[in-house]
Amino acid sequence: MTKFKHEGRSIDYTPVAAVAAGDVVVVGDLVGVATRGIAAGEQGSLAIEGVFEFGKTAGSGGEAFTQGQKVFWNAVSGEPDSDNVGSKQLGYVTEAADGDADTVLVKLVPGAADASSGS
């Protein structure tokens, strides 16, 4: 028998080290955002749905994104990017952002498959 538990817009998360509000956290194949700070060893929650504004490199090194483009979370640079090698799918761009923009709006995709597996 299946029982409804909740809407699934967030997941419970207990970090080993403190997490600040706005931090991006990868849990398995999920990429979530802490909407509030979470102390180390304390249970909090990560948003896994919604549209979030992510910072990105602007100027000559900045990547341009088109509306509807699939984007990935690059844990090394701490930014969204279009390169899925070793990255987890973050979501889809909801508003185009040129290379000079310092932010990009992304709709999180809950439960996105591990991009490095070719899914």
MOPAC internal coordinates of N, CA, C and O (Angstrom, degrees):
PM7 1SCF
backbone

  N    0.0000 0     0.00 0     0.00 0    0    0    0
  C    1.4447 1     0.00 0     0.00 0    1    0    0
  C    1.5311 1   109.16 1     0.00 0    2    1    0
  O    1.2310 1   120.62 1   -42.40 1    3    2    1
  N    1.3027 1   116.41 1   137.60 1    3    2    1
  C    1.4522 1   122.71 1   179.32 1    5    3    2
  C    1.5222 1   109.83 1  -101.91 1    6    5    3
  O    1.2310 1   121.06 1   -42.93 1    7    6    5
  N    1.3409 1   115.58 1   137.07 1    7    6    5
  C    1.4638 1   120.76 1   179.38 1    9    7    6
  C    1.5188 1   109.32 1  -123.14 1   10    9    7
  O    1.2310 1   120.65 1   -46.59 1   11   10    9
  N    1.3248 1   116.37 1   133.41 1   11   10    9
  C    1.4634 1   121.30 1   174.57 1   13   11   10
  C    1.5258 1   109.11 1   -67.91 1   14   13   11
  O    1.2310 1   120.11 1   -47.57 1   15   14   13
  N    1.3306 1   117.39 1   132.43 1   15   14   13
  C    1.4623 1   121.48 1  -179.85 1   17   15   14
  C    1.5239 1   112.83 1  -109.78 1   18   17   15
  O    1.2310 1   119.95 1   129.92 1   19   18   17
  N    1.3455 1   117.69 1   -50.08 1   19   18   17
  C    1.4703 1   121.42 1   177.65 1   21   19   18
  C    1.5217 1   109.26 1  -169.05 1   22   21   19
  O    1.2310 1   120.67 1    -6.62 1   23   22   21
  N    1.3187 1   116.33 1   173.38 1   23   22   21
  C    1.4617 1   122.10 1  -175.29 1   25   23   22
  C    1.5279 1   113.55 1   -63.88 1   26   25   23
  O    1.2310 1   119.38 1   153.90 1   27   26   25
  N    1.3064 1   118.79 1   -26.10 1   27   26   25
  C    1.4625 1   121.27 1   177.20 1   29   27   26
  C    1.5158 1   114.51 1    82.59 1   30   29   27
  O    1.2310 1   120.23 1  -156.83 1   31   30   29
  N    1.3119 1   117.16 1    23.17 1   31   30   29
  C    1.4684 1   120.29 1   178.57 1   33   31   30
  C    1.5237 1   111.60 1   -82.79 1   34   33   31
  O    1.2310 1   121.19 1   168.97 1   35   34   33
  N    1.3170 1   115.32 1   -11.03 1   35   34   33
  C    1.4590 1   120.43 1   178.20 1   37   35   34
  C    1.5252 1   108.30 1  -147.09 1   38   37   35
  O    1.2310 1   121.24 1   -16.15 1   39   38   37
  N    1.3210 1   115.23 1   163.85 1   39   38   37
  C    1.4590 1   121.19 1   175.29 1   41   39   38
  C    1.5179 1   108.61 1  -128.56 1   42   41   39
  O    1.2310 1   120.78 1   -28.40 1   43   42   41
  N    1.3320 1   116.11 1   151.60 1   43   42   41
  C    1.4546 1   120.58 1   173.75 1   45   43   42
  C    1.5212 1   108.49 1   -71.02 1   46   45   43
  O    1.2310 1   121.07 1   -34.50 1   47   46   45
  N    1.3323 1   115.55 1   145.50 1   47   46   45
  C    1.4644 1   119.93 1  -178.44 1   49   47   46
  C    1.5238 1   109.05 1  -151.74 1   50   49   47
  O    1.2310 1   120.64 1   -46.80 1   51   50   49
  N    1.3275 1   116.37 1   133.20 1   51   50   49
  C    1.4597 1   122.02 1   176.51 1   53   51   50
  C    1.5296 1   107.70 1  -120.33 1   54   53   51
  O    1.2310 1   120.17 1   -74.19 1   55   54   53
  N    1.3289 1   117.28 1   105.81 1   55   54   53
  C    1.4645 1   120.10 1  -176.95 1   57   55   54
  C    1.5282 1   113.04 1   -80.22 1   58   57   55
  O    1.2310 1   121.08 1   -26.57 1   59   58   57
  N    1.3151 1   115.54 1   153.43 1   59   58   57
  C    1.4621 1   121.81 1   174.44 1   61   59   58
  C    1.5339 1   108.64 1   -76.62 1   62   61   59
  O    1.2310 1   120.69 1   139.63 1   63   62   61
  N    1.3372 1   116.29 1   -40.37 1   63   62   61
  C    1.4656 1   122.55 1   176.59 1   65   63   62
  C    1.5301 1   107.85 1  -115.30 1   66   65   63
  O    1.2310 1   120.49 1   -26.53 1   67   66   65
  N    1.3071 1   116.66 1   153.47 1   67   66   65
  C    1.4682 1   121.36 1  -178.81 1   69   67   66
  C    1.5293 1   110.92 1   -55.20 1   70   69   67
  O    1.2310 1   121.25 1   -35.85 1   71   70   69
  N    1.3133 1   115.21 1   144.15 1   71   70   69
  C    1.4622 1   122.97 1   178.63 1   73   71   70
  C    1.5264 1   107.16 1  -120.11 1   74   73   71
  O    1.2310 1   120.21 1   -49.27 1   75   74   73
  N    1.3272 1   117.21 1   130.73 1   75   74   73
  C    1.4682 1   121.56 1   179.45 1   77   75   74
  C    1.5197 1   110.62 1   -88.35 1   78   77   75
  O    1.2310 1   120.61 1   -25.17 1   79   78   77
  N    1.3153 1   116.45 1   154.83 1   79   78   77
  C    1.4614 1   120.88 1   173.70 1   81   79   78
  C    1.5230 1   108.39 1   -56.67 1   82   81   79
  O    1.2310 1   120.68 1   -47.63 1   83   82   81
  N    1.3260 1   116.31 1   132.37 1   83   82   81
  C    1.4594 1   121.06 1  -179.55 1   85   83   82
  C    1.5107 1   114.18 1    94.29 1   86   85   83
  O    1.2310 1   120.08 1   169.44 1   87   86   85
  N    1.3256 1   117.46 1   -10.56 1   87   86   85
  C    1.4631 1   119.91 1   178.24 1   89   87   86
  C    1.5253 1   110.07 1   -69.29 1   90   89   87
  O    1.2310 1   121.01 1   -36.99 1   91   90   89
  N    1.3249 1   115.67 1   143.01 1   91   90   89
  C    1.4616 1   122.18 1   174.69 1   93   91   90
  C    1.5218 1   107.14 1   -93.68 1   94   93   91
  O    1.2310 1   120.95 1   -47.64 1   95   94   93
  N    1.3366 1   115.79 1   132.36 1   95   94   93
  C    1.4651 1   121.49 1  -177.34 1   97   95   94
  C    1.5211 1   108.49 1  -128.22 1   98   97   95
  O    1.2310 1   120.73 1   -49.66 1   99   98   97
  N    1.3350 1   116.20 1   130.34 1   99   98   97
  C    1.4589 1   121.34 1   176.30 1  101   99   98
  C    1.5218 1   107.94 1   -99.90 1  102  101   99
  O    1.2310 1   120.98 1   -55.12 1  103  102  101
  N    1.3328 1   115.73 1   124.88 1  103  102  101
  C    1.4601 1   122.62 1   178.64 1  105  103  102
  C    1.5232 1   106.43 1  -124.80 1  106  105  103
  O    1.2310 1   120.46 1   -77.09 1  107  106  105
  N    1.3121 1   116.73 1   102.91 1  107  106  105
  C    1.4552 1   119.68 1  -174.76 1  109  107  106
  C    1.5201 1   109.47 1    62.41 1  110  109  107
  O    1.2310 1   120.50 1    59.04 1  111  110  109
  N    1.3273 1   116.66 1  -120.96 1  111  110  109
  C    1.4610 1   121.31 1   177.44 1  113  111  110
  C    1.5222 1   112.80 1   -98.00 1  114  113  111
  O    1.2310 1   120.18 1  -176.04 1  115  114  113
  N    1.3252 1   117.27 1     3.96 1  115  114  113
  C    1.4647 1   121.54 1   178.35 1  117  115  114
  C    1.5142 1   110.22 1   -93.29 1  118  117  115
  O    1.2310 1   120.91 1   -39.40 1  119  118  117
  N    1.3235 1   115.86 1   140.60 1  119  118  117
  C    1.4566 1   121.56 1   170.74 1  121  119  118
  C    1.5125 1   105.98 1  -114.77 1  122  121  119
  O    1.2310 1   120.71 1   -58.10 1  123  122  121
  N    1.3240 1   116.24 1   121.90 1  123  122  121
  C    1.4560 1   121.05 1  -178.66 1  125  123  122
  C    1.5099 1   111.44 1  -125.11 1  126  125  123
  O    1.2310 1   121.31 1   -13.59 1  127  126  125
  N    1.3290 1   115.10 1   166.41 1  127  126  125
  C    1.4563 1   121.74 1   178.84 1  129  127  126
  C    1.5312 1   107.91 1  -123.98 1  130  129  127
  O    1.2310 1   120.90 1   -49.71 1  131  130  129
  N    1.3214 1   115.89 1   130.29 1  131  130  129
  C    1.4646 1   120.51 1   175.75 1  133  131  130
  C    1.5270 1   107.88 1   -76.03 1  134  133  131
  O    1.2310 1   120.28 1   -62.34 1  135  134  133
  N    1.3118 1   117.07 1   117.66 1  135  134  133
  C    1.4705 1   119.78 1   179.17 1  137  135  134
  C    1.5246 1   111.44 1   -86.35 1  138  137  135
  O    1.2310 1   120.87 1   165.09 1  139  138  137
  N    1.3270 1   115.94 1   -14.91 1  139  138  137
  C    1.4663 1   123.53 1   174.68 1  141  139  138
  C    1.5254 1   106.96 1  -139.36 1  142  141  139
  O    1.2310 1   120.60 1   -23.50 1  143  142  141
  N    1.3171 1   116.46 1   156.50 1  143  142  141
  C    1.4510 1   120.16 1   175.70 1  145  143  142
  C    1.5204 1   110.83 1   -63.42 1  146  145  143
  O    1.2310 1   120.73 1   -32.53 1  147  146  145
  N    1.3390 1   116.21 1   147.47 1  147  146  145
  C    1.4551 1   121.84 1   178.20 1  149  147  146
  C    1.5329 1   107.07 1  -129.36 1  150  149  147
  O    1.2310 1   120.53 1   -57.12 1  151  150  149
  N    1.3146 1   116.58 1   122.88 1  151  150  149
  C    1.4640 1   120.85 1   178.86 1  153  151  150
  C    1.5248 1   110.07 1   -71.88 1  154  153  151
  O    1.2310 1   120.99 1   -28.22 1  155  154  153
  N    1.3158 1   115.72 1   151.78 1  155  154  153
  C    1.4688 1   121.03 1   177.02 1  157  155  154
  C    1.5180 1   109.61 1   -56.72 1  158  157  155
  O    1.2310 1   120.82 1   -47.43 1  159  158  157
  N    1.3349 1   116.03 1   132.57 1  159  158  157
  C    1.4482 1   121.64 1   177.51 1  161  159  158
  C    1.5186 1   115.34 1    77.75 1  162  161  159
  O    1.2310 1   120.13 1   178.54 1  163  162  161
  N    1.3280 1   117.36 1    -1.46 1  163  162  161
  C    1.4654 1   121.66 1   179.26 1  165  163  162
  C    1.5204 1   109.73 1  -104.33 1  166  165  163
  O    1.2310 1   120.15 1   -37.11 1  167  166  165
  N    1.3247 1   117.32 1   142.89 1  167  166  165
  C    1.4574 1   120.11 1   178.44 1  169  167  166
  C    1.5217 1   110.25 1   -78.56 1  170  169  167
  O    1.2310 1   121.48 1   -45.95 1  171  170  169
  N    1.3169 1   114.78 1   134.05 1  171  170  169
  C    1.4606 1   122.61 1   175.17 1  173  171  170
  C    1.5131 1   107.47 1  -138.48 1  174  173  171
  O    1.2310 1   120.68 1    21.67 1  175  174  173
  N    1.3298 1   116.31 1  -158.33 1  175  174  173
  C    1.4634 1   117.98 1   178.41 1  177  175  174
  C    1.5175 1   110.69 1  -138.60 1  178  177  175
  O    1.2310 1   121.91 1   -25.12 1  179  178  177
  N    1.3251 1   113.94 1   154.88 1  179  178  177
  C    1.4586 1   123.04 1   176.54 1  181  179  178
  C    1.5205 1   108.02 1  -119.42 1  182  181  179
  O    1.2310 1   120.23 1   -47.60 1  183  182  181
  N    1.3134 1   117.16 1   132.40 1  183  182  181
  C    1.4632 1   120.95 1   173.75 1  185  183  182
  C    1.5236 1   107.95 1   -74.67 1  186  185  183
  O    1.2310 1   120.70 1   -47.34 1  187  186  185
  N    1.3374 1   116.27 1   132.66 1  187  186  185
  C    1.4655 1   120.49 1   176.86 1  189  187  186
  C    1.5235 1   110.74 1  -121.11 1  190  189  187
  O    1.2310 1   120.74 1  -172.85 1  191  190  189
  N    1.3242 1   116.19 1     7.15 1  191  190  189
  C    1.4620 1   122.92 1   174.65 1  193  191  190
  C    1.5108 1   108.05 1  -138.24 1  194  193  191
  O    1.2310 1   121.24 1   -22.67 1  195  194  193
  N    1.3215 1   115.23 1   157.33 1  195  194  193
  C    1.4547 1   120.87 1   177.67 1  197  195  194
  C    1.5126 1   110.75 1   118.87 1  198  197  195
  O    1.2310 1   121.21 1    -9.15 1  199  198  197
  N    1.3290 1   115.28 1   170.85 1  199  198  197
  C    1.4661 1   121.73 1   176.80 1  201  199  198
  C    1.5212 1   106.87 1  -103.80 1  202  201  199
  O    1.2310 1   121.31 1   -53.74 1  203  202  201
  N    1.3282 1   115.09 1   126.26 1  203  202  201
  C    1.4572 1   121.95 1  -178.42 1  205  203  202
  C    1.5208 1   110.33 1  -123.84 1  206  205  203
  O    1.2310 1   121.36 1   -30.39 1  207  206  205
  N    1.3236 1   115.00 1   149.61 1  207  206  205
  C    1.4644 1   121.32 1   176.02 1  209  207  206
  C    1.5264 1   107.25 1   -95.22 1  210  209  207
  O    1.2310 1   120.87 1   -62.01 1  211  210  209
  N    1.3213 1   115.95 1   117.99 1  211  210  209
  C    1.4587 1   122.40 1  -179.76 1  213  211  210
  C    1.5159 1   109.47 1  -106.16 1  214  213  211
  O    1.2310 1   120.60 1   -42.34 1  215  214  213
  N    1.3337 1   116.46 1   137.66 1  215  214  213
  C    1.4479 1   120.84 1   173.73 1  217  215  214
  C    1.5241 1   109.79 1   -71.65 1  218  217  215
  O    1.2310 1   121.17 1   -31.02 1  219  218  217
  N    1.3389 1   115.36 1   148.98 1  219  218  217
  C    1.4618 1   120.44 1   177.14 1  221  219  218
  C    1.5145 1   109.32 1  -148.50 1  222  221  219
  O    1.2310 1   120.55 1   -17.30 1  223  222  221
  N    1.3205 1   116.56 1   162.70 1  223  222  221
  C    1.4509 1   121.53 1   177.05 1  225  223  222
  C    1.5244 1   109.22 1   -66.07 1  226  225  223
  O    1.2310 1   120.99 1   -46.54 1  227  226  225
  N    1.3202 1   115.71 1   133.46 1  227  226  225
  C    1.4649 1   121.28 1   178.40 1  229  227  226
  C    1.5238 1   109.29 1  -110.29 1  230  229  227
  O    1.2310 1   120.80 1   -18.68 1  231  230  229
  N    1.3243 1   116.09 1   161.32 1  231  230  229
  C    1.4539 1   120.67 1   176.19 1  233  231  230
  C    1.5157 1   112.70 1    90.79 1  234  233  231
  O    1.2310 1   120.57 1    29.23 1  235  234  233
  N    1.3359 1   116.51 1  -150.77 1  235  234  233
  C    1.4632 1   120.73 1  -172.86 1  237  235  234
  C    1.5190 1   113.60 1   -61.88 1  238  237  235
  O    1.2310 1   119.92 1   151.99 1  239  238  237
  N    1.3375 1   117.75 1   -28.01 1  239  238  237
  C    1.4671 1   120.34 1   178.79 1  241  239  238
  C    1.5126 1   113.24 1   -95.26 1  242  241  239
  O    1.2310 1   120.52 1  -177.87 1  243  242  241
  N    1.3269 1   116.62 1     2.13 1  243  242  241
  C    1.4584 1   120.38 1  -175.29 1  245  243  242
  C    1.5201 1   113.26 1   -81.68 1  246  245  243
  O    1.2310 1   120.90 1   -39.90 1  247  246  245
  N    1.3096 1   115.88 1   140.10 1  247  246  245
  C    1.4607 1   121.45 1   178.32 1  249  247  246
  C    1.5201 1   109.56 1   -88.63 1  250  249  247
  O    1.2310 1   120.62 1   -39.96 1  251  250  249
  N    1.3120 1   116.43 1   140.04 1  251  250  249
  C    1.4681 1   122.09 1   174.47 1  253  251  250
  C    1.5227 1   108.75 1   -91.05 1  254  253  251
  O    1.2310 1   120.80 1   -36.01 1  255  254  253
  N    1.3246 1   116.07 1   143.99 1  255  254  253
  C    1.4566 1   121.78 1   178.55 1  257  255  254
  C    1.5211 1   109.47 1  -126.01 1  258  257  255
  O    1.2310 1   120.50 1   -36.50 1  259  258  257
  N    1.3231 1   116.65 1   143.50 1  259  258  257
  C    1.4616 1   121.41 1   177.53 1  261  259  258
  C    1.5243 1   109.73 1  -106.02 1  262  261  259
  O    1.2310 1   120.93 1   -27.75 1  263  262  261
  N    1.3142 1   115.82 1   152.25 1  263  262  261
  C    1.4600 1   120.73 1   179.28 1  265  263  262
  C    1.5259 1   109.66 1   -58.63 1  266  265  263
  O    1.2310 1   120.64 1   -46.85 1  267  266  265
  N    1.3077 1   116.38 1   133.15 1  267  266  265
  C    1.4632 1   121.92 1   179.95 1  269  267  266
  C    1.5128 1   114.68 1    86.94 1  270  269  267
  O    1.2310 1   119.99 1   174.06 1  271  270  269
  N    1.3226 1   117.62 1    -5.94 1  271  270  269
  C    1.4637 1   121.61 1  -178.92 1  273  271  270
  C    1.5287 1   110.73 1   -68.75 1  274  273  271
  O    1.2310 1   120.46 1   -41.92 1  275  274  273
  N    1.3270 1   116.72 1   138.08 1  275  274  273
  C    1.4656 1   122.08 1   174.37 1  277  275  274
  C    1.5267 1   107.47 1   -74.73 1  278  277  275
  O    1.2310 1   120.63 1   -45.58 1  279  278  277
  N    1.3273 1   116.40 1   134.42 1  279  278  277
  C    1.4590 1   120.79 1   178.58 1  281  279  278
  C    1.5240 1   109.95 1  -129.11 1  282  281  279
  O    1.2310 1   121.64 1   -21.39 1  283  282  281
  N    1.3114 1   114.47 1   158.61 1  283  282  281
  C    1.4572 1   123.09 1  -175.15 1  285  283  282
  C    1.5207 1   109.43 1  -124.28 1  286  285  283
  O    1.2310 1   120.61 1   -22.62 1  287  286  285
  N    1.3298 1   116.43 1   157.38 1  287  286  285
  C    1.4602 1   120.91 1   177.29 1  289  287  286
  C    1.5170 1   108.84 1   -94.25 1  290  289  287
  O    1.2310 1   120.93 1   -60.90 1  291  290  289
  N    1.3349 1   115.84 1   119.10 1  291  290  289
  C    1.4561 1   122.34 1   177.57 1  293  291  290
  C    1.5236 1   107.04 1   -95.37 1  294  293  291
  O    1.2310 1   120.44 1   -78.05 1  295  294  293
  N    1.3252 1   116.76 1   101.95 1  295  294  293
  C    1.4602 1   121.23 1  -176.79 1  297  295  294
  C    1.5284 1   112.36 1   -67.14 1  298  297  295
  O    1.2310 1   120.05 1   156.45 1  299  298  297
  N    1.3258 1   117.51 1   -23.55 1  299  298  297
  C    1.4663 1   120.99 1   179.40 1  301  299  298
  C    1.5247 1   110.47 1   -72.05 1  302  301  299
  O    1.2310 1   120.42 1   129.94 1  303  302  301
  N    1.3432 1   116.81 1   -50.06 1  303  302  301
  C    1.4625 1   120.00 1  -179.32 1  305  303  302
  C    1.5258 1   112.18 1   -84.37 1  306  305  303
  O    1.2310 1   120.55 1   162.27 1  307  306  305
  N    1.3403 1   116.55 1   -17.73 1  307  306  305
  C    1.4604 1   119.95 1  -177.66 1  309  307  306
  C    1.5169 1   112.24 1    70.75 1  310  309  307
  O    1.2310 1   120.92 1  -147.66 1  311  310  309
  N    1.3524 1   115.85 1    32.34 1  311  310  309
  C    1.4590 1   121.36 1  -177.73 1  313  311  310
  C    1.5239 1   110.55 1  -142.10 1  314  313  311
  O    1.2310 1   120.90 1   -21.76 1  315  314  313
  N    1.3299 1   115.88 1   158.24 1  315  314  313
  C    1.4627 1   118.70 1   170.78 1  317  315  314
  C    1.5273 1   109.04 1   -72.23 1  318  317  315
  O    1.2310 1   120.76 1   -31.49 1  319  318  317
  N    1.3310 1   116.14 1   148.51 1  319  318  317
  C    1.4635 1   119.53 1   173.61 1  321  319  318
  C    1.5232 1   110.12 1  -154.57 1  322  321  319
  O    1.2310 1   121.05 1    -7.54 1  323  322  321
  N    1.3199 1   115.60 1   172.46 1  323  322  321
  C    1.4675 1   120.50 1  -177.31 1  325  323  322
  C    1.5243 1   112.49 1   -91.01 1  326  325  323
  O    1.2310 1   119.99 1   174.54 1  327  326  325
  N    1.3226 1   117.62 1    -5.46 1  327  326  325
  C    1.4589 1   122.53 1  -178.45 1  329  327  326
  C    1.5191 1   109.27 1   -88.45 1  330  329  327
  O    1.2310 1   120.33 1   -61.74 1  331  330  329
  N    1.3260 1   116.97 1   118.26 1  331  330  329
  C    1.4592 1   119.81 1  -176.77 1  333  331  330
  C    1.5229 1   114.11 1   -94.07 1  334  333  331
  O    1.2310 1   119.37 1  -173.41 1  335  334  333
  N    1.3173 1   118.80 1     6.59 1  335  334  333
  C    1.4645 1   120.75 1  -177.95 1  337  335  334
  C    1.5257 1   109.41 1   -69.01 1  338  337  335
  O    1.2310 1   120.99 1   -66.38 1  339  338  337
  N    1.3194 1   115.70 1   113.62 1  339  338  337
  C    1.4561 1   121.18 1   178.71 1  341  339  338
  C    1.5127 1   114.56 1    70.55 1  342  341  339
  O    1.2310 1   119.81 1  -169.08 1  343  342  341
  N    1.3202 1   117.96 1    10.92 1  343  342  341
  C    1.4570 1   121.97 1  -177.47 1  345  343  342
  C    1.5197 1   110.53 1  -109.20 1  346  345  343
  O    1.2310 1   120.72 1   -16.86 1  347  346  345
  N    1.3081 1   116.24 1   163.14 1  347  346  345
  C    1.4614 1   122.61 1   175.79 1  349  347  346
  C    1.5253 1   108.26 1  -102.04 1  350  349  347
  O    1.2310 1   120.81 1   -36.65 1  351  350  349
  N    1.3366 1   116.06 1   143.35 1  351  350  349
  C    1.4597 1   118.64 1   177.81 1  353  351  350
  C    1.5108 1   109.18 1   -65.33 1  354  353  351
  O    1.2310 1   121.37 1   -51.24 1  355  354  353
  N    1.3260 1   114.99 1   128.76 1  355  354  353
  C    1.4596 1   122.23 1   179.78 1  357  355  354
  C    1.5171 1   109.71 1   -92.17 1  358  357  355
  O    1.2310 1   120.52 1   131.33 1  359  358  357
  N    1.3306 1   116.60 1   -48.67 1  359  358  357
  C    1.4570 1   120.35 1  -177.87 1  361  359  358
  C    1.5062 1   111.51 1   163.35 1  362  361  359
  O    1.2310 1   121.42 1    35.32 1  363  362  361
  N    1.3443 1   114.89 1  -144.68 1  363  362  361
  C    1.4621 1   121.96 1  -177.30 1  365  363  362
  C    1.5246 1   109.74 1  -130.48 1  366  365  363
  O    1.2310 1   120.99 1   -39.46 1  367  366  365
  N    1.3170 1   115.71 1   140.54 1  367  366  365
  C    1.4594 1   121.85 1   178.85 1  369  367  366
  C    1.5273 1   108.63 1   -68.75 1  370  369  367
  O    1.2310 1   120.44 1   -49.65 1  371  370  369
  N    1.3269 1   116.76 1   130.35 1  371  370  369
  C    1.4672 1   120.42 1  -179.31 1  373  371  370
  C    1.5180 1   112.77 1   -98.80 1  374  373  371
  O    1.2310 1   119.99 1   164.44 1  375  374  373
  N    1.3276 1   117.62 1   -15.56 1  375  374  373
  C    1.4618 1   122.37 1   179.48 1  377  375  374
  C    1.5251 1   107.67 1  -148.48 1  378  377  375
  O    1.2310 1   120.23 1   -52.29 1  379  378  377
  N    1.3187 1   117.16 1   127.71 1  379  378  377
  C    1.4674 1   121.14 1  -178.53 1  381  379  378
  C    1.5272 1   110.60 1   -54.29 1  382  381  379
  O    1.2310 1   120.91 1   -35.36 1  383  382  381
  N    1.3347 1   115.87 1   144.64 1  383  382  381
  C    1.4615 1   122.30 1   177.29 1  385  383  382
  C    1.5208 1   107.71 1  -137.20 1  386  385  383
  O    1.2310 1   120.54 1   -58.75 1  387  386  385
  N    1.3275 1   116.58 1   121.25 1  387  386  385
  C    1.4660 1   118.75 1  -179.65 1  389  387  386
  C    1.5246 1   110.25 1   -77.47 1  390  389  387
  O    1.2310 1   120.73 1    -5.78 1  391  390  389
  N    1.3210 1   116.21 1   174.22 1  391  390  389
  C    1.4562 1   121.38 1  -177.15 1  393  391  390
  C    1.5112 1   113.92 1   -61.35 1  394  393  391
  O    1.2310 1   120.00 1   154.37 1  395  394  393
  N    1.3431 1   117.61 1   -25.63 1  395  394  393
  C    1.4627 1   120.93 1  -179.61 1  397  395  394
  C    1.5237 1   113.02 1   -82.63 1  398  397  395
  O    1.2310 1   119.89 1   166.82 1  399  398  397
  N    1.3266 1   117.82 1   -13.18 1  399  398  397
  C    1.4706 1   121.12 1   179.83 1  401  399  398
  C    1.5185 1   110.08 1   -69.07 1  402  401  399
  O    1.2310 1   120.81 1   -35.52 1  403  402  401
  N    1.3298 1   116.05 1   144.48 1  403  402  401
  C    1.4619 1   118.65 1   178.43 1  405  403  402
  C    1.5315 1   112.79 1  -100.64 1  406  405  403
  O    1.2310 1   120.57 1  -176.76 1  407  406  405
  N    1.3431 1   116.52 1     3.24 1  407  406  405
  C    1.4629 1   121.12 1   175.19 1  409  407  406
  C    1.5243 1   110.05 1  -142.00 1  410  409  407
  O    1.2310 1   121.40 1   -17.63 1  411  410  409
  N    1.3355 1   114.92 1   162.37 1  411  410  409
  C    1.4612 1   121.68 1   174.53 1  413  411  410
  C    1.5256 1   107.24 1  -144.09 1  414  413  411
  O    1.2310 1   120.53 1   -41.10 1  415  414  413
  N    1.3409 1   116.59 1   138.90 1  415  414  413
  C    1.4589 1   121.48 1   177.73 1  417  415  414
  C    1.5236 1   109.62 1   -90.44 1  418  417  415
  O    1.2310 1   120.97 1   -50.84 1  419  418  417
  N    1.3332 1   115.74 1   129.16 1  419  418  417
  C    1.4594 1   121.06 1  -176.05 1  421  419  418
  C    1.5253 1   109.85 1  -131.64 1  422  421  419
  O    1.2310 1   120.88 1   -47.82 1  423  422  421
  N    1.3316 1   115.92 1   132.18 1  423  422  421
  C    1.4636 1   122.94 1   171.84 1  425  423  422
  C    1.5182 1   106.80 1   -85.85 1  426  425  423
  O    1.2310 1   120.67 1   -65.04 1  427  426  425
  N    1.3366 1   116.33 1   114.96 1  427  426  425
  C    1.4624 1   119.92 1   179.02 1  429  427  426
  C    1.5160 1   110.31 1   -63.58 1  430  429  427
  O    1.2310 1   121.22 1   -34.32 1  431  430  429
  N    1.3340 1   115.27 1   145.68 1  431  430  429
  C    1.4580 1   122.12 1   177.81 1  433  431  430
  C    1.5146 1   107.51 1  -112.80 1  434  433  431
  O    1.2310 1   119.71 1   -76.38 1  435  434  433
  N    1.3350 1   118.16 1   103.62 1  435  434  433
  C    1.4525 1   119.12 1  -178.52 1  437  435  434
  C    1.5244 1   112.18 1   -66.49 1  438  437  435
  O    1.2310 1   121.63 1   -44.59 1  439  438  437
  N    1.3372 1   114.49 1   135.41 1  439  438  437
  C    1.4585 1   119.09 1   175.47 1  441  439  438
  C    1.5113 1   115.06 1    70.59 1  442  441  439
  O    1.2310 1   120.06 1  -158.94 1  443  442  441
  N    1.3418 1   117.50 1    21.06 1  443  442  441
  C    1.4581 1   119.99 1   179.02 1  445  443  442
  C    1.5210 1   109.94 1   -58.48 1  446  445  443
  O    1.2310 1   120.87 1   -35.45 1  447  446  445
  N    1.3105 1   115.94 1   144.55 1  447  446  445
  C    1.4646 1   120.74 1  -179.10 1  449  447  446
  C    1.5125 1   110.32 1   -68.47 1  450  449  447
  O    1.2310 1   120.81 1   -22.09 1  451  450  449
  N    1.3090 1   116.06 1   157.91 1  451  450  449
  C    1.4612 1   122.77 1   175.72 1  453  451  450
  C    1.5147 1   107.84 1   -63.03 1  454  453  451
  O    1.2310 1   120.80 1   -65.00 1  455  454  453
  N    1.3378 1   116.07 1   115.00 1  455  454  453
  C    1.4622 1   121.31 1  -176.15 1  457  455  454
  C    1.5154 1   112.63 1   -63.21 1  458  457  455
  O    1.2310 1   120.26 1   151.10 1  459  458  457
  N    1.3415 1   117.10 1   -28.90 1  459  458  457
  C    1.4597 1   118.79 1  -177.48 1  461  459  458
  C    1.5298 1   112.25 1   -71.86 1  462  461  459
  O    1.2310 1   120.45 1   166.77 1  463  462  461
  N    1.3407 1   116.74 1   -13.23 1  463  462  461
  C    1.4606 1   119.38 1   179.47 1  465  463  462
  C    1.5184 1   112.25 1   -87.97 1  466  465  463
  O    1.2310 1   120.76 1   176.98 1  467  466  465
  N    1.3389 1   116.16 1    -3.02 1  467  466  465
  C    1.4477 1   120.23 1   179.74 1  469  467  466
  C    1.5096 1   113.49 1    87.78 1  470  469  467
  O    1.2310 1   120.01 1  -173.24 1  471  470  469
  N    1.3360 1   117.58 1     6.76 1  471  470  469
  C    1.4630 1   121.63 1   179.65 1  473  471  470
  C    1.5021 1   111.25 1   -77.77 1  474  473  471
  O    1.2310 1   120.10 1   180.00 1  475  474  473

